[in-house]
Amino acid sequence: MTLPRVLFIVGQTAVGKTALSLAVAQQLGGEIISADSRQIYRHMDIGTAKASPAERALVPHHLIDVVDPSETYTLAQYRDAALAHIHDIHAHGRLPMVVGGTGQYVAALLEGWSIPEIPPDTTIRTQLEARAASEGGAALYAQLQALDPVAATQIHATNVRRVIRALEVCLSTGQPFSQLRQAHPLTFAPVVVWLTCDTPTLYARIDARVDAMMQAGLPDEVLRLRDMGYGWELPAMSGIGYREFQPWCAGTADMAAVAERIKFNTHAFARRQATWFRRWECMQTHAGDVAGVVRAMKNEE
């Protein structure tokens, strides 16, 4: 039996995924399923570089504005919702397109992860968060490497929130997190496009986008979120493009310093993304040409 296809357009931040995916979707009758762990949050539009309302009016988008910044949205919830959208889009005779740069979101779909719904253990989590604050995230990552080296290879050392979750599952269940998260055969045929450009060009695009965000009102967006009661301790507010404003809000940094810090942190994030996405040998590399992606899809028919 021939499996229905799903087009994945993945790549580093600011590489041009949104523009490419919109053009391809209009040519191939696609609908876009976001694979961005920050665009799930409502009220966080500029700093997460969401497609504009006008762009979303051109092509149906899914899994954007799913929860409030104070709410938890697990990897398992994302996986289940994305698979449901893939099924529904196929049922309507259209092409599902998974577009984004969150490696674990893409991996959960592309590698068929079965993610355990282990309820949070608030006692263990609080203890681990206290250790992270006092000892640093590296200490927790070292513990994860000892308890579950497989999971440690799948989570970046700087992603303290995911390190804590993996440790929490290990300690609460007595089993390695990686053993609980098994892979199952895919129900679709993926076509994976890695959108890329050279590093100097990418860094220039990142810097230009940060400048555009600042001019578009990102500082006001951050102040609105603060006034709505969303604190810096929330995972949503700890993301790049938001956490850098904390010194500015406290009066200890100016706006130029905030912008430079966002650019620096985004460059580092882009390097980590490249490392993550290179794990898939099935990826086809494209420089952003719509015709090339369309040809890739037709070659898979």
C-alpha positions in Angstrom: 0.0 0.0 0.0 1.3 3.4 -0.9 1.4 5.7 2.1 0.2 9.3 1.8 2.9 11.9 1.6 3.8 14.6 4.1 6.2 17.4 3.1 8.5 18.6 5.9 10.2 22.0 5.4 12.7 22.4 8.2 15.7 24.6 8.9 17.3 27.1 11.1 15.6 30.2 12.4 15.3 33.1 9.8 16.4 30.9 6.9 13.1 31.6 5.0 10.8 28.7 5.9 7.7 30.8 6.1 8.0 32.4 2.6 9.0 29.1 1.0 6.2 27.2 2.6 3.5 29.7 1.7 4.6 29.6 -2.0 4.8 25.8 -2.1 1.5 25.4 -0.3 -0.3 27.5 -2.9 1.2 25.5 -5.7 0.6 22.1 -4.3 -2.7 22.6 -2.3 -1.0 22.3 1.0 -1.9 23.2 4.6 0.8 24.2 7.1 1.3 22.5 10.4 3.6 24.5 12.6 6.6 22.7 14.2 7.6 25.6 16.4 7.4 25.2 20.1 7.1 29.0 20.7 4.4 29.7 18.1 2.0 27.6 20.2 1.6 30.5 22.6 -1.1 33.2 22.2 -0.1 36.9 22.6 3.5 36.1 21.6 3.4 37.1 17.9 6.4 39.4 17.1 9.1 37.7 19.1 8.1 34.2 17.7 8.0 35.4 14.1 4.6 34.0 13.4 3.2 34.2 10.0 1.1 37.4 9.7 -2.7 37.3 9.6 -2.5 38.1 5.9 -0.1 35.2 5.3 -2.3 32.9 7.3 -5.3 33.9 5.2 -3.5 32.7 2.1 -2.9 29.1 3.4 -4.6 27.2 6.3 -2.2 27.1 9.3 -2.5 24.7 12.3 -0.9 24.5 15.8 -0.4 28.3 16.1 -1.9 30.1 19.1 -2.8 26.9 20.9 -2.3 27.8 24.6 -1.7 30.8 26.8 1.9 31.5 27.9 1.1 30.2 31.4 -0.1 26.9 30.2 1.9 23.7 29.6 1.9 22.0 26.2 3.8 18.8 26.2 5.6 17.0 23.3 3.0 14.3 23.5 0.2 16.8 23.1 2.0 18.3 20.1 2.6 14.9 18.5 -1.0 13.8 18.9 -2.4 17.1 17.6 -0.1 17.1 14.6 -0.9 13.6 13.6 -4.6 14.4 13.9 -4.1 17.3 11.5 -2.1 15.2 9.1 -4.9 12.7 9.0 -7.6 15.4 8.5 -5.7 17.2 5.8 -5.1 13.9 3.9 -8.8 13.1 4.3 -9.7 16.4 2.5 -7.4 15.5 -0.4 -4.8 18.1 0.5 -1.1 18.0 1.3 0.1 18.3 4.9 3.2 20.4 5.3 5.1 20.3 8.6 7.1 23.6 8.8 9.4 24.7 11.6 12.6 24.5 13.4 11.9 22.8 16.7 13.9 19.6 16.4 12.0 17.5 18.9 8.6 18.4 17.3 9.9 17.3 13.9 11.6 14.2 15.4 8.5 13.1 17.2 6.7 12.9 13.8 9.5 11.9 11.6 10.8 9.1 13.8 7.4 7.9 15.0 7.9 8.5 18.7 5.5 7.0 21.1 5.7 9.5 24.0 4.7 8.3 27.5 2.1 10.4 29.2 3.8 10.3 32.6 2.0 12.8 34.9 4.2 15.5 36.4 5.9 14.8 39.8 5.9 18.3 41.3 8.0 17.3 44.2 10.8 15.9 42.0 10.5 18.7 39.5 10.7 21.4 42.3 13.9 19.7 43.6 15.4 19.6 40.2 14.6 23.2 39.4 16.2 24.2 42.7 19.3 22.3 41.8 19.4 23.9 38.4 19.2 27.4 40.0 22.0 26.6 42.6 24.3 24.3 40.6 23.5 25.1 37.0 22.0 23.2 34.2 25.3 21.3 33.5 25.0 19.4 36.7 21.5 18.1 35.8 22.7 17.2 32.3 25.6 15.2 33.8 23.1 13.3 35.9 20.9 12.6 32.9 24.0 11.3 31.0 24.6 8.9 33.9 20.9 7.8 34.2 19.9 7.8 30.6 22.7 8.4 28.1 20.4 7.7 25.1 18.0 10.5 26.2 21.0 12.8 26.8 22.0 12.5 23.2 18.5 13.6 22.2 18.3 16.7 24.4 20.7 19.6 24.2 22.6 20.4 27.4 21.3 24.0 27.4 17.6 22.9 27.2 17.3 22.8 31.0 13.5 22.4 30.9 13.6 19.2 28.8 16.6 17.9 30.9 14.5 18.3 34.0 11.5 16.6 32.4 13.7 13.6 31.4 15.2 13.3 34.8 11.8 13.7 36.4 10.5 10.7 34.4 13.6 8.6 35.2 13.4 9.3 38.9 9.6 8.9 39.3 9.3 5.7 37.2 12.7 4.1 37.8 13.0 3.6 34.1 15.1 5.4 31.5 13.1 8.0 29.7 14.4 6.8 26.4 13.0 3.3 27.0 9.6 4.6 27.6 9.6 6.7 24.4 9.7 4.0 21.7 9.3 4.4 17.9 6.5 3.1 15.8 6.2 2.7 12.0 5.0 5.8 10.2 1.6 6.0 8.7 2.8 8.5 6.1 5.6 8.9 3.6 7.8 11.9 4.6 9.6 14.1 2.1 12.0 16.2 4.1 13.4 19.4 2.7 16.2 21.1 4.7 16.2 24.8 3.8 19.7 26.2 4.1 22.0 29.1 3.3 25.6 30.0 4.2 26.4 31.1 7.8 27.2 34.8 7.1 23.9 35.2 5.1 22.0 33.5 7.9 23.4 35.7 10.6 22.7 38.8 8.5 19.1 37.6 8.1 18.8 37.0 11.9 20.2 40.4 12.7 17.8 42.1 10.2 14.9 40.2 11.5 15.7 41.2 15.1 15.9 44.9 14.0 12.6 44.5 12.3 11.0 42.9 15.3 12.1 45.8 17.5 10.7 48.3 15.1 7.5 46.4 14.8 6.9 46.7 18.6 8.5 43.8 20.3 9.3 45.9 23.4 5.6 46.8 23.7 4.6 43.1 23.2 6.9 42.2 26.1 5.5 44.9 28.4 1.9 43.7 27.5 2.8 40.2 28.5 4.3 41.4 31.8 1.2 43.5 32.5 -1.0 40.4 31.8 0.8 38.7 34.7 3.2 36.4 32.7 6.4 36.2 34.8 9.9 35.5 33.7 9.9 32.1 35.4 7.5 30.7 32.7 9.0 28.6 30.0 7.2 30.8 27.4 8.9 33.9 28.7 12.3 32.2 28.9 12.5 31.9 25.2 14.9 33.9 23.0 13.4 37.2 22.1 11.7 37.6 25.5 14.1 36.7 28.3 16.6 39.3 27.1 14.2 42.0 28.0 14.4 41.2 31.7 17.3 43.5 32.4 15.7 46.3 30.4 12.4 45.9 32.4 14.5 46.1 35.6 16.2 49.3 34.4 19.7 47.7 34.1 20.1 47.6 30.3 19.2 49.8 27.4 17.4 48.7 24.2 20.5 48.5 22.1 22.0 45.9 24.6 18.8 43.9 24.5 18.8 43.8 20.7 22.5 42.7 20.6 21.8 40.0 23.1 18.9 38.6 21.2 21.0 38.5 18.0 23.9 36.7 19.8 21.6 34.2 21.4 19.8 33.5 18.1 23.1 32.9 16.3 23.9 30.3 19.0 20.4 28.7 18.7 20.8 28.5 14.9 24.1 26.6 15.3 22.3 24.1 17.7 19.5 23.6 15.2 21.9 22.7 12.4 23.5 20.0 14.6 20.1 18.6 15.4 18.7 18.5 11.9 21.7 16.8 10.3 20.7 13.5 12.0 18.3 12.7 9.1 20.0 11.3 6.1 16.8 11.4 4.1 16.8 15.2 4.0 17.1 17.0 0.7 18.9 20.3 0.8 17.4 23.3 -1.0 18.4 27.0 -1.1 14.8 28.2 -1.1 13.7 27.7 -4.7 10.0 26.9 -4.9 10.4 25.0 -8.1 13.0 22.8 -6.6 10.8 21.8 -3.7 7.8 21.2 -6.1 10.1 18.9 -8.2 11.2 17.0 -5.1 7.6 16.3 -4.3 6.8 15.2 -7.8 9.8 12.9 -7.8 8.4 11.1 -4.8 5.1 10.3 -6.5 
